[in-house]
Amino acid sequence: MRLDPSQAADLLELFRKGDVLIATQYSHIAAASLLWWDYLLTLPQEIEFFWQGRLSWPAILFFVNRYLPILTETFTSAAITHPVGSDAVCKFFIAGITPWTGALEIFIAQSILLARLCAVYGNKRSFAVRMIAFFALTTAAVVGIFIWNEFVIKVTSHPFPGYNFTACLSITGTAPLYLIWIPVLLFESVAFALLMHMVVRQIKEDHRVRFSRKTLLHVILRDNIIYFVIILVLYMTEAMMWRFMEVPERELIDGPSVALISIMGNRMLLNIRRRNRANACPELLGTLTAAADAMLSEADREARWGGTTAVAPDSPPPKSKAPTNSSGTEGGLDLPLEEFSRPSFSSLYLPSSRTRNVCDGRTPRMAGP
């Protein structure tokens, strides 16, 4: 049976769309695998830094940003490999769960960025109010475009001969969804510029900043540069695909985009918690060392001067000509001179088990944000 040119072209286009849909399925499976792989890698850190502390807003953002993409991508990977039952199921996926879960993931990642930005600016109320208002405006713009898409898009389930599956296709087109990336990129760019401004200003104002503070600034700067570069590439690619490509090709990188946004947001929070813990332990041990030195100085004076308190700390020791025996002890006592020398910190005041637990991350009070 010969096909006329129009039928052959339609058949080739159908096969091309089938190949694209299969590639989209594989991309979602790859995204779910990447999320689970990162989850297993960072689960010990999650337990250490978030499970043992009090429930705070950073912890809530972390848990939602962590588990929502894992659940949605796993569910999507399982669903797209099975035949679609009806047009209603297609409507639920294409116009419902897929865009709204992706938008929610973007909002959560931006909330994490907003919280970090407000913290860098000292949690000033005026700054936080302005940034929250700006975030609300960009979020409202994105939500408005998605609601517009709900009324415009119409989808249907379509069998693909030769591929043994039924897929969902749009039959009316969609709203200009590429427009959602404009407010998203605007917020990300402003937040990144404000953060870079504060970091550079702090470095210029305090050239002799402490090492721990320097390290924290380094972590913030490094994480946000990496985050912004990845997000910029992803969002620009998504915008170009949704603007110039047809419906099947538009969703090729939706799954990997959600996975990378989730992983970057989680890593930013984990790195801050890890650096705070690393900075807290040297400061804690330094405080203990100073207290132990003071205690040992007092014990040393009492041991030397017989527990008297009338002798000033800076007064010279009384000169006495106590006899010395052949074993090198004073006053004829059979005690080594080392008993009166100042002991080392490590021998007399090792950190307690509670202190070691704090530095090891096993004490709940040190696991806060």
Secondary structure as the mmCIF struct_conf table of DSSP 4:
data_model
#
loop_
_struct_conf.conf_type_id
_struct_conf.id
_struct_conf.beg_label_comp_id
_struct_conf.beg_label_asym_id
_struct_conf.beg_label_seq_id
_struct_conf.end_label_comp_id
_struct_conf.end_label_asym_id
_struct_conf.end_label_seq_id
HELX_LH_PP_P HELX_LH_PP_P1 ARG A 2 ASP A 4
HELX_RH_AL_P HELX_RH_AL_P1 PRO A 5 GLU A 46
HELX_RH_PI_P HELX_RH_PI_P1 ILE A 47 TRP A 51
BEND BEND1 GLN A 52 GLY A 53
HELX_RH_AL_P HELX_RH_AL_P2 TRP A 57 ILE A 80
TURN_TY1_P TURN_TY1_P1 THR A 81 THR A 81
BEND BEND2 HIS A 82 HIS A 82
HELX_RH_AL_P HELX_RH_AL_P3 ASP A 87 PHE A 92
HELX_RH_PI_P HELX_RH_PI_P2 PHE A 93 ILE A 97
HELX_RH_AL_P HELX_RH_AL_P4 THR A 98 VAL A 120
TURN_TY1_P TURN_TY1_P2 TYR A 121 ASN A 123
HELX_RH_AL_P HELX_RH_AL_P5 ARG A 125 VAL A 152
STRN STRN1 VAL A 155 PHE A 160
TURN_TY1_P TURN_TY1_P3 PRO A 161 ASN A 164
STRN STRN2 PHE A 165 SER A 170
BEND BEND3 ILE A 171 THR A 172
HELX_RH_3T_P HELX_RH_3T_P1 LEU A 177 ILE A 180
HELX_RH_AL_P HELX_RH_AL_P6 TRP A 181 GLU A 205
TURN_TY1_P TURN_TY1_P4 HIS A 207 ARG A 208
HELX_RH_AL_P HELX_RH_AL_P7 PHE A 211 PHE A 244
BEND BEND4 MET A 245 MET A 245
HELX_RH_AL_P HELX_RH_AL_P8 VAL A 247 ARG A 250
TURN_TY1_P TURN_TY1_P5 GLU A 251 ILE A 253
HELX_RH_AL_P HELX_RH_AL_P9 ASP A 254 TRP A 305
TURN_TY1_P TURN_TY1_P6 GLY A 306 GLY A 307
BEND BEND5 THR A 309 VAL A 311
TURN_TY1_P TURN_TY1_P7 PRO A 313 ASP A 314
BEND BEND6 SER A 315 SER A 315
HELX_LH_PP_P HELX_LH_PP_P2 PRO A 316 LYS A 319
STRN STRN3 THR A 324 THR A 324
TURN_TY1_P TURN_TY1_P8 SER A 326 SER A 327
BEND BEND7 GLY A 328 GLY A 328
STRN STRN4 GLU A 330 GLU A 330
TURN_TY1_P TURN_TY1_P9 GLY A 331 GLY A 332
HELX_RH_3T_P HELX_RH_3T_P2 LEU A 337 PHE A 340
BEND BEND8 SER A 341 SER A 341
HELX_LH_PP_P HELX_LH_PP_P3 ARG A 342 SER A 344
HELX_RH_AL_P HELX_RH_AL_P10 PHE A 345 LEU A 348
HELX_LH_PP_P HELX_LH_PP_P4 LEU A 350 SER A 352
HELX_RH_AL_P HELX_RH_AL_P11 SER A 353 ASP A 360
TURN_TY1_P TURN_TY1_P10 GLY A 361 GLY A 361
HELX_RH_3T_P HELX_RH_3T_P3 PRO A 364 MET A 366
#
